[in-house]
Amino acid sequence: MFDLGMDEVVVVFVIALLVYGPKDLPELGRKAGKYIAMFKRMVNDVKRQMDAELYDYTKPIKTEIEKINMESLEAALKHQPDITQANPAAAEKLTDQKPPTTPEAAAPETPRDGTPINGK
């Protein structure tokens, strides 16, 4: 937060020890911790409130952007040419194609060392 190194913390501790004395130093530490925790709570409350307000304003904008994106996608799909109308021969080739074979599908029934699989 304040980017204090170990040297600075030691100097502050020594000064506090000299100014307040060893009897009042624990009380000072408790008060400082209490005020720091209270400050953090206030900052977190302000952050939470700001996020809630911003969410209320950004939610309709996000839904509108999503709606526009869906409309533009639907329009692009609507204007996409149909391959069956443009080139019937190409469409026929697409429907007649067989799925490509994989090397696993064309693998031999015996392993490389020549021993039969499952006793065949």
Summary of the structure (lengths in Angstrom):
residues: 120
radius of gyration: 36.9
end to end distance: 74.6
largest distance: 96.6
contacts: 194
relative contact order: 0.03
helix: 74%
strand: 0%
